[in-house]
Amino acid sequence: QVQLVESGGGLVQPGGSLRLSCAASGSGFSLYAMAWYRQAPGKQRELVASITKSGRTNYADSVKGRFTISRVNAKNTVYLQMNSLKPEDTAVYYCNAAFWPLDYWGQGTQVTVSS
């Protein structure tokens, strides 16, 4: 069993930055593929970025060059550094841990980009 707790969300002006953190409890963190998803009001949840257990990363086209996902296995933590934020980045951001067939989600953290 893995529990995920996100933090770091908040209100930021367009062009600003935020860093989200997702702390995992339980064992085997280094074996999990980790990802950040987001869901805006009235929209489906979408993948933002992912990182494999070996560190390979993948990004949605809408955030490439602006967001960076990273993980520190020794701290059981995955990060999402978000730069050059836009109003369309406003959403609840969720952390996900996957190791087939296991799949875990955090409770989400709100990110609001507005002037």
Buried (B, 14 or more C-beta within 10 A) or exposed (E): EBEBBBEBBEEBEEEBEBEBBBBBEEEEBEEBBBBBBBBBEEEEBEBBBBBBBEEEEBBBEEBEEBBBBBBEBEEBBBBBBBBEBEEEBBBBBBBBBBBEEEEBBBEBBEBBBEE
